[in-house]
Amino acid sequence: MRILLMLSFCSALAAAAGSGVDAYRHGDYPEAARRFEAGARAGDTTAQYNVAMLLLNGEGIARDDEAAVRWLRFAAESGSAPAQFALGRLYEQGRGVPRSLTEATRWFERAARQGHTDAQVNLATQYFLGRGAPLDMRRAARWYERAAEGGNIGAQYIVATLYERGDGVPRDLGQAWHWYRAAALQGDPAAAIRARDLGQRIVDRAQYAD
């Protein structure tokens, strides 16, 4: 998890927090922490998220997992998808909060419904493994595919395998090839091999059918 380098508010406060981004980029973490905390206390959710990341990493400020959770919760309850995802990760790890896979799933879902692709992958994995959620291959496939549509390369490969095997979705070699190729175009070498091999299988089947 890392800080967000864009801020969501305007005016003089935005300029001050923007200086926090500049300070962070230049390695002046104490100044970044000071600027972000000012924005966080004024209610900006991105600044709240950024303060939490600095607290978790001990950058420019003493590491404090519980304080990080408090800032993340402020941002998450206000609708910040990155904060919701980060809070889910902390519940998954039991860091700064009691470990709860059920709570992790709840926060992953809130972020996933806002289009956060990493949260969609994590939520899908909860259903895929039956971890903090009921084992449900159809739901897992649906969320993996949402993440794949959002460009997540890992999800694209997973969705391809699901279509190839018919796990949680109808078996469809054409869809499997499509998603292997999508991952391959993003630089996944294993997906490139699978796309080539599966494409040849599809061609061979078509020729045999003729």
VEXDOLO-612297 format. One record per residue: residue in one letter; x, y, z of N, C-alpha, C in turn. Coordinates in steps of 0.2 Angstrom, whole numbers, padded with zeros to 4 digits, always signed. Layout:
<recs>
aXYZXYZXYZ ...
</recs>
This chain:
<recs>
m+0004-0006+0000+0000+0000+0000+0004+0006+0000 r+0002+0011-0004+0007+0017-0004+0002+0023-0004 i+0005+0029-0004+0001+0035-0003-0002+0037-0010 l-0007+0041-0010-0010+0043-0016-0007+0050-0018 l-0005+0051-0024-0002+0057-0026-0006+0062-0029 m-0013+0061-0028-0018+0066-0030-0022+0068-0025 l-0025+0074-0024-0029+0076-0018-0035+0078-0021 s-0041+0078-0017-0047+0078-0019-0051+0085-0017 f-0047+0090-0014-0050+0096-0012-0047+0102-0015 c-0049+0108-0014-0047+0114-0018-0045+0119-0013 s-0043+0125-0016-0042+0131-0012-0035+0131-0009 a-0034+0135-0004-0028+0135+0000-0026+0129+0003 l-0031+0125+0005-0029+0119+0009-0026+0114+0003 a-0029+0114-0003-0026+0110-0008-0019+0111-0009 a-0017+0118-0009-0010+0120-0011-0006+0118-0005 a-0008+0118+0001-0004+0116+0006-0003+0108+0006 a-0008+0104+0005-0007+0097+0004-0004+0095-0002 g-0005+0099-0007-0001+0098-0013+0007+0099-0012 s+0009+0103-0007+0016+0104-0005+0018+0097-0002 g+0013+0094+0002+0014+0088+0005+0016+0083+0000 v+0013+0082-0006+0015+0078-0011+0022+0079-0014 d+0023+0086-0015+0030+0088-0017+0035+0086-0012 a+0034+0087-0006+0038+0085-0001+0040+0077-0001 y+0034+0074-0002+0035+0066-0002+0039+0064-0008 r+0038+0067-0013+0042+0065-0019+0049+0067-0019 h+0051+0072-0015+0058+0074-0014+0061+0071-0008 g+0057+0066-0005+0060+0062+0001+0059+0066+0008 d+0056+0072+0008+0055+0075+0014+0049+0073+0018 y+0049+0067+0021+0044+0064+0024+0041+0067+0030 p+0045+0070+0034+0042+0074+0040+0037+0080+0037 e+0040+0083+0032+0036+0089+0030+0029+0086+0026 a+0030+0081+0023+0024+0078+0020+0019+0076+0025 a+0022+0072+0030+0017+0070+0036+0013+0076+0039 r+0017+0082+0040+0014+0088+0043+0008+0091+0038 r+0010+0091+0031+0005+0094+0027-0001+0089+0026 f+0000+0083+0026-0005+0078+0025-0010+0078+0031 e-0006+0078+0037-0010+0078+0043-0015+0084+0043 a-0012+0090+0041-0017+0096+0041-0023+0095+0036 g-0022+0092+0031-0027+0091+0026-0032+0086+0029 a-0029+0081+0033-0033+0075+0036-0038+0078+0041 r-0035+0082+0045-0039+0085+0051-0044+0090+0048 a-0043+0092+0042-0048+0097+0039-0054+0093+0035 g-0053+0086+0035-0058+0081+0032-0057+0079+0025 d-0051+0080+0022-0050+0077+0016-0048+0070+0016 t-0052+0066+0012-0051+0059+0013-0044+0056+0010 t-0042+0060+0005-0036+0057+0002-0030+0059+0007 a-0030+0065+0010-0025+0066+0015-0025+0061+0021 q-0031+0060+0023-0032+0055+0028-0029+0048+0026 y-0030+0046+0020-0027+0040+0018-0019+0040+0018 n-0017+0046+0015-0010+0047+0015-0006+0047+0022 v-0009+0050+0026-0007+0050+0033-0007+0043+0036 a-0012+0039+0034-0012+0032+0037-0006+0028+0034 m-0005+0029+0027+0001+0026+0024+0007+0028+0027 l+0008+0034+0029+0015+0036+0032+0015+0033+0039 l+0010+0033+0042+0010+0030+0049+0011+0022+0049 l+0008+0019+0044+0010+0012+0043+0017+0010+0041 n+0020+0015+0037+0027+0014+0035+0032+0017+0039 g+0030+0021+0044+0034+0024+0048+0039+0029+0044 e+0035+0033+0039+0039+0038+0035+0037+0045+0037 g+0043+0048+0040+0042+0055+0042+0038+0056+0049 i+0036+0050+0052+0032+0050+0058+0032+0043+0061 a+0032+0043+0067+0033+0036+0071+0027+0031+0068 r+0030+0025+0067+0025+0020+0065+0020+0019+0070 d+0013+0019+0068+0008+0018+0073+0002+0015+0069 d+0001+0009+0070-0004+0005+0066-0011+0007+0068 e-0012+0008+0075-0019+0010+0077-0021+0017+0075 a-0016+0021+0075-0018+0028+0072-0019+0028+0065 a-0015+0024+0061-0017+0023+0054-0024+0020+0053 v-0026+0015+0057-0033+0012+0056-0038+0018+0057 r-0037+0022+0062-0042+0027+0064-0042+0032+0058 w-0037+0034+0055-0037+0039+0049-0040+0035+0043 l-0039+0029+0042-0042+0025+0036-0049+0024+0037 r-0051+0023+0043-0058+0022+0045-0062+0029+0043 f-0059+0034+0045-0062+0041+0043-0063+0041+0036 a-0058+0040+0032-0058+0040+0025-0063+0035+0022 a-0063+0029+0024-0067+0023+0022-0074+0025+0023 e-0076+0027+0029-0083+0028+0030-0086+0034+0026 s-0081+0038+0024-0083+0044+0019-0083+0042+0012 g-0081+0036+0010-0082+0033+0004-0076+0032+0000 s-0070+0033+0003-0064+0032-0001-0062+0025-0002 a-0062+0023-0009-0061+0016-0011-0054+0014-0009 p-0049+0018-0010-0042+0016-0008-0042+0014+0000 a-0045+0019+0004-0045+0018+0011-0049+0011+0013 q-0055+0010+0009-0059+0004+0011-0054-0002+0009 f-0051-0002+0004-0047-0008+0002-0041-0009+0007 a-0038-0003+0009-0032-0003+0014-0035-0006+0020 l-0041-0004+0023-0043-0006+0029-0045-0014+0029 g-0048-0016+0023-0049-0023+0022-0042-0027+0023 r-0037-0024+0020-0030-0028+0020-0028-0028+0027 l-0029-0023+0031-0027-0023+0038-0031-0028+0042 y-0038-0028+0041-0042-0034+0044-0039-0041+0042 e-0037-0041+0036-0035-0048+0034-0029-0050+0037 q-0024-0045+0038-0018-0046+0042-0018-0046+0049 g-0023-0043+0052-0024-0042+0059-0019-0037+0062 r-0018-0032+0058-0013-0026+0059-0017-0020+0061 g-0016-0018+0068-0019-0012+0070-0026-0014+0072 v-0029-0020+0071-0036-0022+0072-0036-0029+0073 p-0041-0032+0077-0041-0039+0078-0042-0042+0071 r-0039-0048+0069-0039-0051+0063-0046-0053+0062 s-0049-0051+0056-0056-0054+0054-0057-0054+0047 l-0057-0060+0044-0058-0061+0037-0065-0059+0035 t-0070-0059+0039-0077-0057+0038-0077-0049+0037 e-0073-0046+0041-0073-0038+0041-0069-0037+0034 a-0063-0040+0033-0059-0039+0027-0064-0040+0021 t-0068-0045+0021-0072-0046+0015-0077-0040+0014 r-0080-0037+0020-0085-0032+0020-0081-0026+0017 w-0075-0024+0019-0072-0018+0016-0070-0019+0009 f-0068-0025+0007-0066-0026+0000-0072-0025-0004 e-0078-0028-0002-0084-0027-0006-0086-0020-0007 r-0085-0016-0002-0087-0009-0003-0082-0005-0008 a-0076-0007-0007-0071-0004-0012-0072-0007-0019 a-0074-0013-0020-0075-0017-0026-0081-0014-0030 r-0086-0012-0026-0092-0009-0029-0091-0002-0032 q-0085+0001-0030-0084+0007-0033-0079+0007-0039 g-0077+0000-0040-0073-0001-0046-0065-0001-0045 h-0064-0002-0038-0057-0003-0036-0054-0010-0038 t-0050-0011-0043-0049-0017-0046-0045-0022-0041 d-0040-0019-0037-0037-0023-0032-0042-0026-0027 a-0047-0022-0025-0052-0024-0020-0056-0030-0024 q-0058-0029-0030-0062-0034-0034-0058-0041-0034 v-0051-0040-0035-0047-0047-0035-0048-0050-0028 n-0047-0046-0023-0046-0048-0016-0053-0051-0014 l-0059-0048-0016-0065-0050-0015-0067-0057-0018 a-0065-0057-0024-0066-0063-0028-0062-0069-0025 t-0056-0068-0023-0052-0073-0019-0055-0075-0013 q-0059-0071-0009-0062-0073-0003-0068-0078-0005 y-0071-0076-0010-0076-0081-0013-0073-0088-0016 f-0068-0087-0019-0064-0092-0022-0062-0097-0017 l-0059-0095-0011-0057-0099-0006-0062-0101-0001 g-0067-0097+0000-0072-0098+0005-0069-0095+0011 r-0065-0089+0011-0062-0087+0016-0065-0080+0018 g-0068-0080+0024-0072-0074+0026-0078-0072+0022 a-0080-0077+0018-0086-0077+0014-0088-0084+0012 p-0094-0086+0010-0096-0092+0008-0092-0094+0001 l-0090-0100+0001-0087-0103-0005-0092-0102-0011 d-0090-0098-0016-0095-0097-0021-0091-0095-0028 m-0091-0100-0032-0087-0099-0038-0090-0094-0043 r-0096-0094-0043-0100-0090-0048-0098-0082-0046 r-0099-0081-0039-0097-0074-0037-0090-0073-0038 a-0085-0078-0037-0078-0077-0038-0077-0075-0045 a-0080-0079-0049-0079-0077-0056-0081-0071-0059 r-0087-0069-0056-0090-0062-0058-0085-0056-0056 w-0082-0057-0049-0078-0051-0047-0071-0052-0051 y-0069-0058-0052-0063-0058-0056-0064-0055-0063 e-0069-0056-0066-0070-0053-0072-0071-0046-0072 r-0074-0043-0067-0075-0036-0066-0068-0033-0066 a-0063-0036-0062-0056-0033-0061-0053-0034-0068 a-0054-0040-0072-0051-0041-0078-0053-0035-0083 e-0060-0034-0083-0062-0028-0087-0059-0022-0086 g-0057-0021-0079-0054-0015-0077-0046-0014-0079 g-0044-0020-0082-0037-0020-0084-0032-0023-0079 n-0034-0027-0074-0030-0030-0069-0027-0037-0073 i-0021-0037-0074-0018-0042-0078-0018-0049-0074 g-0017-0049-0068-0018-0055-0064-0025-0058-0065 a-0030-0054-0064-0037-0056-0065-0039-0058-0072 q-0036-0055-0077-0037-0057-0084-0034-0064-0085 y-0029-0066-0082-0026-0073-0082-0031-0078-0079 i-0033-0076-0073-0037-0080-0069-0044-0082-0072 v-0047-0076-0075-0053-0077-0079-0052-0082-0085 a-0047-0081-0088-0045-0085-0094-0045-0093-0092 t-0042-0094-0086-0042-0101-0084-0049-0103-0081 l-0053-0099-0079-0060-0101-0077-0064-0102-0083 y-0063-0099-0088-0067-0100-0094-0065-0106-0097 e-0058-0107-0097-0055-0113-0100-0058-0120-0097 r-0059-0119-0090-0061-0125-0086-0068-0126-0085 g-0071-0120-0086-0079-0120-0084-0080-0119-0077 d-0076-0116-0073-0076-0115-0066-0080-0108-0064 g-0086-0109-0062-0090-0103-0060-0093-0099-0066 v-0091-0101-0072-0094-0099-0078-0094-0104-0083 p-0099-0104-0088-0099-0109-0093-0092-0110-0097 r-0090-0116-0098-0084-0117-0102-0084-0114-0109 d-0080-0109-0110-0080-0106-0117-0072-0104-0119 l-0070-0108-0123-0063-0107-0125-0062-0101-0129 g-0067-0098-0132-0066-0092-0135-0065-0086-0130 q-0069-0086-0125-0068-0081-0120-0061-0082-0116 a-0059-0089-0115-0053-0090-0112-0047-0087-0116 w-0047-0088-0123-0042-0085-0127-0042-0078-0127 h-0048-0075-0127-0049-0068-0126-0045-0065-0120 w-0046-0068-0114-0043-0065-0108-0036-0067-0108 y-0034-0073-0110-0026-0074-0111-0023-0069-0115 r-0026-0068-0121-0023-0063-0125-0023-0056-0122 a-0028-0054-0118-0028-0047-0115-0022-0047-0110 a-0021-0052-0106-0015-0052-0101-0009-0052-0105 a-0009-0056-0111-0002-0056-0115-0001-0050-0117 l-0006-0046-0119-0004-0039-0122-0002-0034-0117 q-0003-0036-0111+0000-0032-0105+0007-0034-0103 g+0009-0040-0106+0016-0042-0105+0017-0048-0101 d+0011-0052-0100+0012-0058-0096+0014-0064-0101 p+0020-0066-0100+0023-0071-0104+0019-0078-0104 a+0017-0080-0098+0013-0086-0097+0007-0086-0101 a+0003-0080-0101-0003-0079-0104-0002-0079-0112 a+0004-0077-0114+0005-0077-0121+0006-0084-0124 i+0009-0088-0120+0010-0095-0122+0003-0099-0122 r-0001-0097-0116-0008-0100-0116-0012-0098-0122 a-0012-0092-0124-0016-0089-0129-0014-0092-0136 r-0008-0093-0137-0005-0096-0143-0008-0103-0143 d-0007-0107-0138-0008-0114-0138-0016-0115-0138 l-0020-0111-0135-0027-0112-0135-0030-0109-0142 g-0027-0104-0145-0029-0102-0151-0028-0108-0156 q-0022-0111-0156-0021-0117-0160-0026-0122-0159 r-0028-0124-0153-0033-0129-0152-0040-0127-0155 i-0041-0121-0154-0048-0118-0157-0048-0119-0165 v-0042-0117-0168-0042-0118-0175-0042-0126-0177 d-0039-0130-0173-0039-0137-0175-0046-0140-0174 r-0049-0138-0169-0056-0140-0168-0061-0138-0174 a-0060-0132-0176-0064-0129-0182-0062-0133-0188 q-0056-0135-0189-0054-0138-0195-0057-0145-0195 y-0057-0149-0189-0059-0155-0188-0067-0156-0189 a-0070-0150-0187-0077-0150-0187-0079-0149-0195 d-0075-0146-0199-0077-0145-0206-0076-0152-0209 
</recs>
